[in-house]
């Protein structure tokens, strides 16, 4: 767990203001039509991905073979070699979890492990292939990872307890925080400038019994699951300076001095010991025991290793280490359990490295800390800061920061790399992953109550099985959805995960449709565009459209194949219902289905609302034709992109309330709209996001945002229109040409229907 800095970038302000009252006077005798405003199409039409190929986005292949059964390692090796054109070594690494067994093969080349080759096949209990994940090296001569991704084994110098057979396990009480002093007191804790001045009421502590090792008159924090040790050194000091303190872990306690309080060294030992021990007990209760156990030996930890504010799981040493800078990390269960989640992650998937794994590992660890805090507060009327992790530890130290489990603004771009603790497109990469996981847990609790905790956790843990080097978020998300569907086919977990991943653009509809009309009359040509946004050819696709108001009954368009990143356009013939009145709504239901790899069916249903009649406006919008600058690379490792916001203004000087006929016009193009933020800011400082998920499917926007019909802007009706209106645009892409053509606040005078 590390902290990141906040980089603040100033606005570039562009005043394109107009006096709207003057515009009103000029245009009373001259109406402006919708067609006139958008008749000059300045937008350069491009494919959403241009000439991007699948290999430019993802190097690993995640697949879910249909009805394939393999009975032994030899059959698996032969299947992988023949299917993926590989030559593999024998003797794969085998890892069992509750429902699956994964086999990790290595390419038959001396540099295979150094380069990150990772060949995985996952089998269920019936010997049916559930998934394959293939990250193969085509040319080993250009291997850049000379040191390899598997850490070197270091010699370890520890002081640790005796073996369990030297004594007897007994129950002893420890005095700890259930979560942390701030959460356990429901925020009723005085936060001081220095951690040394904090006063924790005795009522904040709880007493828990733990299994500890008694040898003679000495008691050690050790049992079959966890062992407290005193970390002295390694042969190579790779992780920075650590502190040397005597008489910590591994050194005896007596029954009379076992129960401690916050500032005594033994408290941190006991706090970490309890939370790690109860975490492993919980895994055993889920089914991770005996042959399915995640940890093959007792987990070692040292609660006071680093003088600074950092903690980590040393994968080669199988050792959890915690720092004491700021608030000691072991004083906050969020930190203890966050680092424990890293240990789980690595022990199930030892080559979870590169690709987007940095952010996914951190996001999962944040989720794991957050789930425990939420569960422990489930009986409260109001959960304290349920969407925040490190809410106590994050208040102290050099880089004070907490992390959110509810970052709704974080959106995924497949072109970016999501490392740990960085910001991408202005948002935390860690929070991009933790938010949909935690949102799914909260949604699941509504449906399945307390069962949701265990079942969502099992889905996430089982999804690590058979996953390896170089995996991207879009693949891991699909893997989680498929795992949920496979494990709980009669519950809605798969649907909930899918919906939450889609909210953050991590999973996108593979076949996407944009209906290119918002307003129509009987002379309008209705056309729509459908695009392959997946990274493989799409087969046997069809689009079905229905609309009562347009007398369209199950009109179907189909294509045998739609190639990677290609786009098709079609026109739709229609006759309008005679009972339609000008400005009425028209609804079109769009159902698309496709067959991916001749084995996976996908179906999506969407409804598009149009307006009957073309609007007539009182004035023209402001024409600017301005490029929005790309993001730039920053030297700050925790915020590698700096974004320059562009703020455009328009002043409304007439003393008038906003009515239903107000509208905002926007025309803009971008090579990737998912990397663009567009906000309208009203005179009362309210902010409105003008981009919807549907807009990400297009490369341009030509829209009239009617205050009456927009569910967000309608909240401004009957408020004062007088003052400055601002359009804030941020281009978060490094190479993403974005142009604002025109914008402006106008009024709709009427609709023309013939």
C-alpha positions, 0 to 999 in steps of 0.5 A: 500500500502506497500513497500518491500525490495530487497534481493540480493543473490550472484552467485555460479560460477562453471567453467566447461570451455573448450577450444573450439578451442582444441575441434575443433582439437580433433573432426575433424576426429570424428563426434558426433551424436545426438543419441550418446549424448542423448543415456544415459538417466539419467533423472528420469521420473516423473508425473508433479504433482507426487501424488498431489491431487486437495485438495493439491492445492486448497481448494475452488471449483469454478464451472459454472453450465450449464443451472441451474435456481433458483428463490429464496433463498430457492431454492438456499439453497437447491441446494447448500446443495444437490450439495455440501453436506452442511448444511447451515444457512438461511438468506444469505448476498446479494450483487447486482452489475450491472449484477449479484446478489451474495448470501453468505451463511454460514455453519450451525456451530458456528465456520463457520465464524471463520474458513473461511467457504464461500459458494457463489452462483451468479445469473444473471438477468434471475435467471440463475446460473452463478457460485458457489464458495464453500469453506467449512470446513469439520472438525470444531474441527481443526479450527485454525483461532480462531479470525475469518477472519471478523474484529472486529468492533471498536469504532470510534472517529472522527471529521466530517462535519455536515449532508448534510441537515444542509446546501447547496451543492455548487461548489467550485474550488480546486487546485490539481494534475491530477495524480502527479507532476512528471507525470503531468510535463512529468518528467520535475520535479527536484527530490530533496533528501528531499521532503521539497526541491521540487519545483512544477511549478504552471503550473503543477496544475489544477483547478477542481470544486467539490461539497462541503457543505456550512453551513453559512460562512463555507465550508466542504469537504462533499457531498453525496459520500465522507466525509473528517473527522479528525480521532482521535482514535479508542477504540483499536489502531491496526494499529500503531501510527497516528498523531494528528493534529488539524484543518484538515478535518471536520473543515471549510474552507472559500471561500477565502482560499479553493484553496491551493498548495502542502505543505499546509495541506488543499491541501492533503485534497482537493487532496484526496477529488477530486480523491475519489469523481470523482472515485465514480462518475465514478462507478456511470457512469458505472452503480453502483448506486441505488440498484447496488451501491458499497458504501451504504453510503458516503465514509469517508477518512482522508488524514493525519493519519499516520506519516509514509509512509503507507495507508489503508482502514479500513474495519470495520470502512469504512474509508480510511486513508493516511500517510504523510511519504516521499511524502505524500500519498495523493499527488499522485493519484496512492496511493489515487486510489490504496487504493480506489480500496481496498475499492471497492474490500472489499465492493463487496466481504467482505470475500476476504481473505486467499488463493492468495487474498493478492497479487490479492487485491494488484495487482488489486489496482495497476491496478486500479491506472494504468488504471486511469493514462493511461486514463488521458494521452490517448491524449499524443503522448507518455504516461509517465511511463505508466507501473509504479505505485507510480512513484512519491510517490515511490521516497521518504520515507524509502523504496523507491520503485515503482511497475511495471505493466509489469513484464514479468518474473513473473510466477505462481506456484499453489503450492505457496501462494501469499500474499501481497507484497511478492516475490515468485520465485524471482518475486513480487506476486503483479506484477504477478497479475497486469501485465496480467490485465493491459496487457489485458487493453492495448491489448483491447485499440488497438481493442476497443479504449476508450470503452476498459477502461469501459468494462475491468473495468466492467469485473474486478469489476463484477468478484468480485461478489460471490467470497470468502475466500481462492480463488487462482489465477488460479481460479480467472483468470478462473472466469475473463475469464468466466465473460468476455465471459458472459458479452461481447460475441461478443468481444474478451475480454475473449480471451485477458484475457486468453492469458495474464493469460497463459503468466504468467502460471496462466491459463494453458491448462488443457490438455497438450501435449509434442511432444518428438522429435525435429529431425527425420529421416525415422527410428525415432519413433515419440512419444508424451506425454499428461498430465492432469494438471488440478485438476479434471479428464478430460473427453472425450478428443481427440488429432488430428494430421496433417502434410503434410510433414509426410503424416498424415491426421487427425490422432486422439487419444482419451481417455474416461477419464484422471485422475488427474495428470496422463500421457499417451504416444503414438507413431505416425506412419508416412511416409515422403514426398519423396520431403523432403530435408535433414534439411527441416522443418516439421510442425505438427498441434496438436488439442486437445479438451476435455469436462470438467465436461460434460459441458465445452468444451475446444479446443487448437490448436498448431503447432510443427516444427521439423527438417528432419535429425539427427544432427552431431556435431563437439564436445561433450557437457560438462558433469556435473551431478550437482544438482541445489540447491533449494530455501530457506526460508528467514526471510525477510517477503517481500522476503520469498525465497532466491534463489542461482543462479548457473553460469556455464561457457564455454570459446570459444578461437578461433577467429571466428564469429558465423555462422548458424551452431552454436548450444547450447546443454542442458540436464536438469531435474526438477520436476517443470520446471515452477520454474526454470530460465535458461539463456544463456549469450553470450560473448557480455553480451546478455541474452537469456531465454532457456525455453519456455512455452511448456517446463513447460509441461515436466519434462526434457529438451533434446534440441539442440538450433540451432542458425539458427532456434531459433528466439532469438539466430539467432540475434547473427549470425555474431557476435564474438563467442570469449570469455566466454559463461555462463549458469545461472540456478536458482531453485526457488522451495523450494522442486524441485529436479533439475539436470543439466546433460550436456551443451555446445556450439557446431557446427552442421556439417551436418544432417543425413537423412538415 
